[in-house]
Amino acid sequence: MAALLARRRISAEGFRLRAYLDTLVTDDPAARIVVTGDWNDGPGTDFFERSYLTHNVADIVLGSTFTPELIFRHPLLAHVPPAALFTARFDDFVDEVPDRPLLLDHFAISPGLAPWVQAAGIAHDAYEAELDGSGAARTQRPSDHRPIWVELSKPLTG
């Protein structure tokens, strides 16, 4: 029950954020906006969407196909090979998948800024270089998430 309540809260927060982004981009279609972070859309996401009509936060924040001019872009999807498209690995207690690779950290780039994305990635090598030993214990890892990055070619002023 706690997991379902958390998913419902996360979905509601995503909808509030999306409403704010819609307002910003409607008022200024050239607005240069980056939304990033751990959106907590992790283990069991598909189960909760299917069974309880909650929503995937990334899908909410990126926008609706019914308003394509407001859709934000997810540069990791365009720049990272599918096999490397994960920022964390957790045991998925809902779907019973051990050590499941999950894309929990995201960028959403506004339509006005999307043309200026040059590259994006997940710093797997940098993460691996910071492991102490096998990295199996939490204290042997720099974080439980791999860092993400995006390179923009246009200055953010003017």
N, C-alpha and C positions, 0 to 999 in steps of 0.2 A: 504494500500500500504506500509506503514512503517513497518508493521509486516512482510510482505513478503520480503522486502529488508533486514530486520534483519535476517530472516531465511536463506536467500541466503548467507549473509555474514558469519553467523555461520557455515553453511555447508562448505563453502570454507575454513574457518579456520580449521575445522575438517579434511578436505582432506589434507591440508598442514601439519598438525600435524601427520596424519597417514603416509604420505610419509616419514617424518623424522623418525618415529618409525620403519618403514620397513627397512630403511637404518641401523639404530642402531642394530636391531636384526639380519639382514642379515649378518652384519659385525661380530657380536658376539652373537651367539644363546644363550649363557648363561648370557647375559646381564640382570642385575637385575634393572628393571625399574618400577616405580609407577607413573601413571598419575592420578591426582585427582582434584576434584573441582566441581563447579556449571557449568554445560555445557550448560545452558540456552536452554534446549530442552523441554520446558514446554508446557503450554496450547496451544492447537491447533496443536500439532506436527503431529498427524495422518492426519488431514485435509490438512496441507501444503504438506505433502508427497504425498497424493493422488491427490491433485488438481494442484500442481505447481512443482512437481518433485524435491522438496528439499529433504534433507536427515536427518535422525535422527542422531545427533552427536554421541551418544553412539554406534550406529551401525557402523559408520565410524571409530571411534577411536579403537574399539575392533578388527576390521580387517575383512578380506574377507575369506569366506569358500574355495575359490580357492587357498589360500595359508595357509593351516591349521597350518603349523609350525610357522607362524608369528602372529597367533591370540592371543590377550591378553584376560585374564580372568576377569570377573566382580564378585569379591567375595561376594558382597551383594546378588546377585541372588542365590548363593549357600548356604548362611548362614542365611538369613532373611526370615521368613514365608511370603507368598504372602500378607496377610492382613496388615502386618506391613511394606511393601516395598514401603515407601514413605518418602520423606524428607521435603516436603512442601505441603501446602494446599492453593489453589488459586481458585477463580472463573474462570472457563474456558469460556471466552467470545466467543470463536469460536464454541465450541461444546455445549455451553449453559448448562454447568454442574456446579452448585454452589458448592463451597468448595471441589473441586476435589483434591484427594490425588495424588501427582505427585512425581516421583523419578527424581529429578533434579541434585542431587549430586552423584558423581560416583567415583569408583576406576577402573582403568584398570591396570592389573598386567601382566608383560611380561611373556612369556613362561618359561624363565629361573628362575623366582622368584615364579611363581604360585605354585610349589610343597611345598613351605615353608609357605603358608598361613594357619594359624591355626584356625582363627576365623575372623569374620567381623560382623559389626552390625550398627544399627541406634540407637542413644541414645535417644529414645523416653522418657524414664523415667527421664533422666537428663533434657531434654527440658521441660517437664511438671513441674518438681520441680522448675524451674526458672520463671514460669508464675506468673504474678502479677494479682490476681483476675481471671477473666474468660479468659484472654489472647485475648479477641476479638479485642482490640485496639492494633495497632502496638507498642505503648509505653509500653504495658503490656507483651511483649514477648522479650526474650533475642535476638532473631533473627527471620527472617521469614523462616529459614531452620533449620531442626534438624541436629545435628552433626553426622558424620559418622566416623567409625573407622575400622582399620584392624590390626590384630595381626600376625606378622611374626615370625617364629621360628629360622631362620638362621641369624647370624650376617651379616651386610651389608659391611663388610670389608674382604679382603683376596680373 
